[in-house]
Amino acid sequence: MSRTISVGVVGAKHWLYPAAVMEMRLDQIIKGQKIKIPLGVLHDAQLFFKVVLGRKTGSHFDNWPAQLNAHVIAWNVLNNCPDLRTHTRKEADGHFRRFAKFLESLESQPTVPLNEGFAKQPSVPLGEEDQKTANDLRDFFAALVKKAEREDRH
């Protein structure tokens, strides 16, 4: 039996860059600004919730230790968001599924050029339900950024 850590088991700082960009972009979307979300960042944000929810990703993250690790990170982050605190896994998973669904909905938005790559350009303004989800998801990503920055200092 190997004692090495699975490649998919990473800390919060692994998700720092996509979380920071998504926090900023979601804040702009909430304010009604027309912005572009880099495809790589959107796909990393989607990947995070796929791993948390144990969905097939087609990558090295398809393993139980990685899913458990990501779920613990997400649970801790969720409980650092005052409006999202939860005491049950069912409730937490409901938030994670809602976030994943919202991020997947961004995939259907138009793809536009962005510097050397491509981006999605979400429609604004958002509907009432999407507005709440975007607010909650922005708060989640902000808490994930703080957790990753604390982790990076230690």
N, C-alpha and C positions, 0 to 999 in steps of 0.2 A: 504494500500500500504506500502510495506516494505521500510525502508530507509537504509537497509544494502547494502554493496557493493557486487556485484556478485562475486562468487569465481573465475570466469574466468578473472576478471579485475585485472590485475597485472601490475607492472611497468617494466621498462627495466631490472632492476637488477634480476628479475625472470629468465631472459634468459642469464645472465652473463656467467655461466659455459659452456653451449653448444656453445655460441658465441666465447668464448676464445679458446676452444679446436678446433672448426672448423676453426677459423682464423689461428691457428698454423698448422693444418693439410693441409689446402688449400695452405698455403705458401710452405709447403714441396712438395705437389703434383705439384705445379707450377714449382718448381725447379727440377722436374723429379725424386724425391725420392720416392721409394716404401714404403708406410706407411700403417698403419691400423687405421681406424676410428671406435671407439667404437660404437656398435649398439645403445645404449641408447642416445648417443650424436647425432648421425645421425637422430634418430627418433625425438628427441626434436627439432632439426633444421628444419626437415620436418614439424613438428607440428606448429612451429612458422609461416611458410608461409601458411599452411593450414588455420590457424586462421586468418591471415591477409587477405587472399583471400576469406574467408567465406565458405570454404569447410567443408564438414562433417568430423569430427574427431573421433566420437564415444566416446567422453569424456565430461567432464564438461565445455569444452571450446565452445561447440555448443550453443552459445548465442550471440545475437546482441551486447550487451555492450562489451563483450570480443573482438569481431571482430573489433568494432570501436576503442577500446583502442589499440589493436595490430596494426591496420592500422595507427593510429596516431603516435605510436612509430616508426613504419617502415618508414613512410613518413619523420619524423624528422631525423631519422638516414640517410636515403637516401640523404636528402638535406645537410648532413654534409660530403658527399663524393663528392669531386670536379668533378669527371668524371661522376657522376650519377645524379647530380642535375636536377630537373625537375620542370615544372610549371603546369603540367596537371596530373590529376588522371589517365587518360588513359595511359600516358607514364610511370608513377610510377607503375601501375598495370602490365604493360608489363615487367618491370624489375622484379617484384615480381613473375610473372608467369615463367619467364626465370630461376630465381633462384630455384623455386620449381621444375621445370622440371629437372634441373641439379642434385639437391639433390635426386630426385626420380630415376634418372639414376644410382646413386651410389648404390641403392638397388639391382640392377641386378649384381653387382660385387660379386666375391667369398666371402663367409663367412669363416672366419678363427678364430682359438682360440686366445684369448687375455686375459692373466692373468686368472681371474676367470670367464670371460664371453666370448663374441664373438665380432668380428669386421668385417667390410668390408675392403677389400684390393683393392682400385681403380687401374685400369690400368694406367700406365704411359708409354710414354708421352701422353699428351692430344692432341686432334685435335685442329685446329686453333679456331673454334667457342667455344669449351669447355674451351680452354685456356683463352679466353677473359671473359667468364662467371665466371670461377674460380677466375680470378683476381678481377673482379667486386664484386663477392660474398665475397672474402677475405676482400676487402676494406669495404664492408657493415658490416661484422661481427666485423672488427676492430673499426668502428665508433659506433656500438652497444655496444661493450665493454667499450669504453670511456664514452658513455652516461650512462651506468649502473654504472660505477665507480663514476661519478659525482653525480648521483642520490643517491648512497649509502652514500656519504659524507654529504648529506643534510638531 
